[in-house]
């Protein structure tokens, strides 16, 4: 029996990944797995640009809009869940689509992730309470103390990753970095990875426009609804942090919107830097119609 094919569609925010994924899945009569670390949460569809029912086009989407905001989720859990879902899809389908811009999720699925200890609820809750009480600088200090090697590597502005490293250190009783071996795992399916690409100036125009659309669609109201839960890690994201700062009088509404646009562009630059390191990515122009890019992807599937 021939191996099935996994089609990974990734790229920077606002590059048209979701529309292309739906078109490819429609033509191949298959499902889509979301690889987005924020779209998995329920209740914040505007700020996360979660595809609407209409935009999903009747295609089954997995790991989308399913977790409460209080839930913890990691790249390791994504690897486990997505492999389980793919096993079910491949019982009936010859291909499946994964779509998202969360780089660590895509990497975990395609290459595997180091086996780390399961963190107990007691350790996670205890650390979360300390973090809420003592703040980000304290959490960074904990990581520096427990694992100075990883402290020097981690993006110190990404507190979700800092938190994850500290909880692993506490659970295992050893440095997080000592457990990272980078062993690539073989998968029982072909993998085609495509990345939406194009002129950076055009991408930034799309990002700025998307933020304007989000505001028109009710981002302020969405942010005010979840504001009482602003301490949750799931809400520590571009779009909400700036709204919360506006609500607290730290900036004006116009300044908050401009800051969302700027910070989203910064995040897109980080994504582009990550993608440059992956030599397996096949670049597709995000200004090309989804139907044309889908045709190119389906030709790649036929060649597998």
C-alpha positions as CSV (number, residue, x, y, z in Angstrom):
1,X,0.0,0.0,0.0
2,X,1.4,3.4,-1.0
3,X,2.1,5.9,1.8
4,X,-0.5,8.7,2.1
5,X,0.6,12.3,1.8
6,X,0.5,15.1,4.3
7,X,0.3,18.6,2.8
8,X,1.6,21.3,5.1
9,X,0.6,24.9,4.2
10,X,2.4,27.4,6.3
11,X,3.6,31.0,6.0
12,X,3.5,34.3,7.8
13,X,0.3,35.8,9.2
14,X,-2.1,37.3,6.7
15,X,-0.6,35.4,3.8
16,X,-3.7,33.5,2.7
17,X,-2.9,30.1,4.2
18,X,-6.5,29.3,5.2
19,X,-8.1,30.0,1.8
20,X,-5.5,27.9,0.1
21,X,-5.9,25.0,2.5
22,X,-9.6,24.9,2.0
23,X,-9.2,24.9,-1.8
24,X,-6.6,22.0,-1.6
25,X,-8.8,20.0,0.8
26,X,-11.8,20.5,-1.4
27,X,-10.1,19.3,-4.5
28,X,-8.6,16.3,-2.7
29,X,-11.8,15.6,-0.7
30,X,-10.0,15.5,2.7
31,X,-9.8,17.3,6.0
32,X,-7.7,20.1,7.5
33,X,-5.8,20.1,10.8
34,X,-5.2,23.5,12.2
35,X,-1.6,24.2,13.4
36,X,-2.3,27.5,15.1
37,X,-1.5,27.8,18.8
38,X,-4.2,30.5,19.3
39,X,-7.0,29.3,17.0
40,X,-7.3,26.2,19.0
41,X,-9.0,28.3,21.8
42,X,-12.7,29.0,21.9
43,X,-14.0,32.5,22.3
44,X,-11.4,34.7,20.6
45,X,-12.2,34.2,16.8
46,X,-11.6,37.8,15.7
47,X,-8.1,38.4,17.2
48,X,-6.9,34.9,16.0
49,X,-8.5,35.3,12.5
50,X,-10.2,31.9,13.0
51,X,-11.9,30.9,9.7
52,X,-15.7,31.3,9.9
53,X,-18.0,28.5,9.0
54,X,-18.5,30.1,5.6
55,X,-14.7,30.4,5.0
56,X,-14.3,26.7,6.0
57,X,-16.3,25.9,2.9
58,X,-17.9,22.7,4.4
59,X,-14.4,21.2,5.0
60,X,-13.9,19.3,8.3
61,X,-11.4,21.2,10.4
62,X,-9.6,19.6,13.4
63,X,-8.0,21.3,16.5
64,X,-9.8,24.5,15.8
65,X,-11.9,26.5,18.3
66,X,-12.1,23.6,20.8
67,X,-10.3,24.5,24.0
68,X,-11.4,26.7,26.9
69,X,-9.2,29.7,27.4
70,X,-8.0,28.3,30.7
71,X,-6.6,25.2,29.1
72,X,-2.9,24.5,28.6
73,X,-1.7,23.3,25.3
74,X,1.8,22.6,23.9
75,X,3.6,21.6,20.7
76,X,4.1,18.1,22.2
77,X,0.4,17.8,22.7
78,X,-0.2,19.0,19.2
79,X,2.1,16.4,17.8
80,X,0.2,13.6,19.7
81,X,-3.2,14.9,18.8
82,X,-2.4,15.6,15.1
83,X,-0.8,12.2,14.6
84,X,-3.9,10.5,16.1
85,X,-6.2,12.5,13.8
86,X,-4.1,11.8,10.8
87,X,-4.2,8.1,11.5
88,X,-8.0,8.3,11.3
89,X,-8.0,10.4,8.2
90,X,-5.6,8.1,6.4
91,X,-7.9,5.2,6.9
92,X,-10.1,6.6,4.2
93,X,-8.2,9.4,2.5
94,X,-4.9,9.4,0.5
95,X,-4.0,12.9,1.7
96,X,-4.6,15.4,4.5
97,X,-3.9,19.1,4.9
98,X,-2.3,20.8,7.9
99,X,-2.5,24.6,7.9
100,X,-1.0,27.1,10.3
101,X,1.8,29.5,11.1
102,X,2.8,28.2,14.5
103,X,6.3,27.2,13.6
104,X,6.9,24.9,16.6
105,X,3.7,23.0,15.9
106,X,4.6,22.4,12.3
107,X,8.1,21.3,13.2
108,X,6.8,19.0,16.0
109,X,4.5,17.2,13.5
110,X,6.9,16.9,10.6
111,X,10.1,16.1,12.6
112,X,9.0,15.0,16.0
113,X,9.6,16.6,19.4
114,X,11.9,15.5,22.2
115,X,10.2,13.3,24.8
116,X,9.6,15.4,27.8
117,X,8.0,14.5,31.2
118,X,4.3,15.1,31.5
119,X,3.8,18.1,33.8
120,X,1.4,17.5,36.7
121,X,-1.5,19.8,37.4
122,X,0.0,20.6,40.8
123,X,3.3,21.8,39.3
124,X,1.6,23.7,36.5
125,X,-1.0,25.4,38.7
126,X,1.6,26.2,41.4
127,X,3.9,27.8,38.8
128,X,1.1,29.7,37.2
129,X,0.0,31.2,40.6
130,X,3.6,32.3,41.3
131,X,3.9,33.8,37.9
132,X,0.6,35.8,38.3
133,X,1.8,37.0,41.7
134,X,5.4,37.8,40.9
135,X,5.4,38.7,37.2
136,X,7.4,38.1,34.0
137,X,10.8,39.2,35.4
138,X,10.5,36.7,38.2
139,X,9.7,33.9,35.7
140,X,12.7,34.8,33.6
141,X,14.9,34.7,36.7
142,X,13.6,31.2,37.5
143,X,14.6,30.0,34.1
144,X,18.0,31.7,34.3
145,X,18.6,29.9,37.7
146,X,17.2,26.5,36.6
147,X,18.6,26.4,33.0
148,X,21.0,29.2,32.1
149,X,21.7,27.5,28.7
150,X,18.1,27.6,27.6
151,X,17.7,31.1,29.1
152,X,20.4,32.2,26.6
153,X,18.5,30.6,23.7
154,X,14.8,31.3,24.3
155,X,12.9,34.2,23.0
156,X,12.6,36.1,26.3
157,X,9.6,38.0,25.1
158,X,7.6,34.8,24.5
159,X,6.5,34.1,28.0
160,X,4.6,31.0,27.0
161,X,7.9,29.3,26.0
162,X,9.6,30.6,29.2
163,X,6.8,29.2,31.3
164,X,7.0,25.8,29.5
165,X,10.7,25.5,30.1
166,X,10.5,26.4,33.8
167,X,7.7,23.9,34.4
168,X,9.7,21.1,32.6
169,X,12.7,22.0,34.7
170,X,10.7,21.7,37.9
171,X,8.9,18.5,36.9
172,X,12.1,16.7,35.8
173,X,14.5,18.1,38.3
174,X,17.0,18.9,35.6
175,X,17.6,21.6,33.0
176,X,15.2,21.6,30.1
177,X,18.0,22.0,27.6
178,X,19.6,18.7,28.7
179,X,16.5,16.9,27.5
180,X,16.5,18.4,24.0
181,X,18.3,16.0,21.6
182,X,16.8,17.0,18.3
183,X,16.2,13.5,17.1
184,X,14.2,13.5,13.8
185,X,11.4,10.9,13.7
186,X,10.4,9.0,10.6
187,X,6.7,9.4,9.7
188,X,4.5,6.8,7.9
189,X,3.5,9.4,5.2
190,X,5.0,11.6,2.6
191,X,5.3,15.2,3.6
192,X,4.9,18.2,1.2
193,X,5.6,21.5,2.9
194,X,4.7,24.8,1.1
195,X,5.2,28.3,2.4
196,X,3.3,31.3,1.3
197,X,5.8,33.9,0.2
198,X,6.0,37.3,-1.5
199,X,7.1,40.9,-1.3
200,X,7.4,42.0,2.3
201,X,5.8,45.4,1.6
202,X,2.7,43.6,0.2
203,X,2.6,41.3,3.2
204,X,2.7,44.3,5.6
205,X,-0.1,46.0,3.7
206,X,-2.2,42.9,4.1
207,X,-1.4,42.8,7.8
208,X,-2.4,46.5,8.3
209,X,-5.6,45.9,6.4
210,X,-6.4,42.8,8.4
211,X,-6.2,44.7,11.7
212,X,-8.5,47.3,10.3
213,X,-11.0,44.6,9.4
214,X,-10.7,43.0,12.9
215,X,-11.6,46.3,14.5
216,X,-14.6,46.7,12.2
217,X,-15.7,43.1,13.0
218,X,-15.7,43.7,16.8
219,X,-12.2,43.2,18.2
220,X,-12.8,45.8,20.9
221,X,-15.9,44.0,22.1
222,X,-14.2,40.6,22.0
223,X,-11.3,42.0,24.0
224,X,-13.6,43.6,26.6
225,X,-15.4,40.3,27.0
226,X,-12.2,38.4,27.9
227,X,-10.5,41.3,29.8
228,X,-11.4,39.8,33.2
229,X,-9.3,36.7,32.2
230,X,-6.3,38.7,30.9
231,X,-4.0,36.8,33.2
232,X,-4.4,33.6,31.2
233,X,-1.6,32.5,28.9
234,X,-4.0,32.0,26.0
235,X,-4.7,35.7,26.0
236,X,-1.1,36.7,26.0
237,X,-1.2,37.5,22.3
238,X,-0.8,40.3,19.9
239,X,-4.1,42.1,19.4
240,X,-5.3,41.5,23.0
241,X,-2.3,42.8,24.9
242,X,-2.6,46.2,23.1
243,X,-6.4,46.3,23.6
244,X,-5.9,45.6,27.3
245,X,-3.3,48.4,27.5
246,X,-5.8,50.8,25.9
247,X,-8.5,49.7,28.4
248,X,-6.0,50.4,31.3
249,X,-5.2,53.9,30.0
250,X,-1.7,53.2,28.9
251,X,-2.4,54.3,25.3
252,X,-5.2,55.7,23.1
253,X,-7.4,53.6,20.9
254,X,-5.6,54.8,17.8
255,X,-2.3,54.0,19.4
256,X,-3.4,50.5,20.3
257,X,-4.5,49.8,16.7
258,X,-1.2,51.1,15.3
259,X,0.7,49.0,17.9
260,X,-1.2,45.9,16.9
261,X,-0.3,46.5,13.3
262,X,3.4,47.0,14.2
263,X,3.6,44.0,16.6
264,X,1.9,41.8,14.0
265,X,4.5,42.9,11.4
266,X,7.3,42.1,13.9
267,X,5.8,38.6,14.5
268,X,5.6,38.1,10.7
269,X,9.3,38.9,10.5
270,X,10.1,36.3,13.1
271,X,8.1,33.7,11.1
272,X,9.9,34.6,7.9
273,X,13.3,34.2,9.7
274,X,12.2,30.7,10.9
275,X,11.1,29.7,7.4
276,X,14.5,30.7,5.9
277,X,16.1,27.9,7.9
278,X,13.8,25.2,6.5
279,X,15.3,24.0,3.2
280,X,12.3,21.7,2.6
281,X,9.8,24.5,2.2
282,X,8.4,25.0,-1.4
283,X,7.6,28.7,-1.9
284,X,4.3,29.8,-3.4
285,X,3.4,33.4,-4.1
286,X,0.6,34.6,-1.9
287,X,-0.7,37.0,-4.5
288,X,-1.5,34.1,-6.8
289,X,-5.1,32.9,-6.8
290,X,-5.7,30.0,-4.4
291,X,-7.1,27.8,-7.2
292,X,-3.8,28.2,-9.1
293,X,-1.6,27.5,-6.1
294,X,-3.8,24.5,-5.3
295,X,-3.3,23.1,-8.7
296,X,0.5,23.3,-8.2
297,X,0.2,21.5,-4.8
298,X,-2.0,18.7,-6.3
299,X,0.6,18.2,-9.0
300,X,3.2,17.7,-6.3
301,X,0.9,15.1,-4.6
302,X,0.6,13.3,-7.9
303,X,4.4,13.1,-8.1
304,X,4.8,11.5,-4.7
